[in-house]
């Protein structure tokens, strides 16, 4: 059975890492996470299954050494990854 650590303890135990590669799909997911988009909406918007999005997020969390999705978003932002501006819609 997996052990769940409090986020504050997990952050001290799990080293922060900078991913070497992020796929275009992972970049799109990370972009939407930073915007605060729910996972189900991310899946629908990208035409992916919810579990596929969850697996990509788990991979990103591992790449960033983040114990939670919230820590993933915080670390990605701190390392310079910011949500891309949304394209303006034409009327």
ABEGO torsion letter per residue (X at the ends): XBBBBBAAAAAAABBBBBBABBBAAAAAAAAAAAAGBBAAAAAAAAGBBAAAAAAAAAAAAAAAGBABAAAAAAAAAAAGBBBBBBBBBBX
